[in-house]
């Protein structure tokens, strides 16, 4: 299985549907069947590892591009 993760500008990581998000022990938080999920990369979410939209209030700025 190959899953795509997209780094969204000024926001979270978008994990393509079909992936599993697990904790360090391998326990599954959730699977992404049917819809993508969003992982926080700003550090401000109250629901880590998931994005809760707090990056907007925090005015998180990060724009990256693959080279
Ligand atoms: S990226 Fe959305 S809350 Fe951190």
Boltz pocket constraint, residues with backbone or C-beta under 6 A from the ligand:
constraints:
  - pocket:
      binder: B
      contacts: [[A, 11], [A, 12], [A, 13], [A, 39], [A, 40], [A, 41], [A, 42], [A, 43], [A, 44], [A, 45], [A, 50], [A, 51], [A, 52], [A, 53], [A, 54], [A, 55], [A, 56]]
      max_distance: 6.0
